[in-house]
Amino acid sequence: MAQQELRVNERIRALKVLVIDDEGKKVGVMMTRDAVELARSKGLDLVEVAPEADPPVTRIMDYGKHLYVQQKRDREARKKQVHQRVKEVKLRIKTGEHDIQTKLRHIRDFLQEQDKVKLTVMYRGREMVHPELGRQLLERVIRELEELGVPEYLPKQEGRNLTTVINPYSKAQIQAREKAKALEDKKTAAAAGGEKKSTEVKTGGKGDARAQDENR
């Protein structure tokens, strides 16, 4: 039963109800009219929270405050919902490098705004004779965007067009990937530093040995 449909005070139809007080403690089974009087003596309401139980379960509370809190939670939940849009970016096999870079910037902006991006390579005329060129172009664009999103499906032919959709990583996923990459870079740098130090030690050792031979 929805929150706004809860029965309150005299609207409760059962003759007897199980009462839970405003501190969450079980009071016990009472006549409904007595339970309503108990709630009102505290300046609160008697709210039927489990009408299907036998007897129905009621709770003593500030119903107005309860509704306010519930509505506030609903509003916050709606704000957190991502209204994801699908942006389409069209490419041609003959698209120049400058235009490709411009389109990549737009795609990155879309993905960072949590929008999906549909990539479409359009074939014109005899370009259909070389479908692999369109596939290579899409694969290149996908590689350029791998830190921000992942293909929803492999590139597929739709009539004279080759398409795929890039799903954006969530902000939490991007942060996790960046953190993992930074950790991996740190390990690589540490390993390289250790290898360099080991090489220097070995080189130094040979130099000492040569010096000893010369002194002899």
Secondary structure, 3 states (H helix, E strand, C coil): CCHHHCCEHHHCCCCEEEEECCCCCEEEEEEHHHHHHHHHHCCCEEEEEECCCCCCEEEEECHHHHHHHHHHHHHHHHHHCCCCCEEEEEEECCCCHHHHHHHHHHHHHHHHCCCEEEEEEECCHHHHHCHHHHHHHHHHHHHHCCCCEEECCCCEEECCEEEEEEEECCHHHHHHHHHHHHHHHHHHHHHHHHHHHHHHHHHHHHHHHHHHHHHC
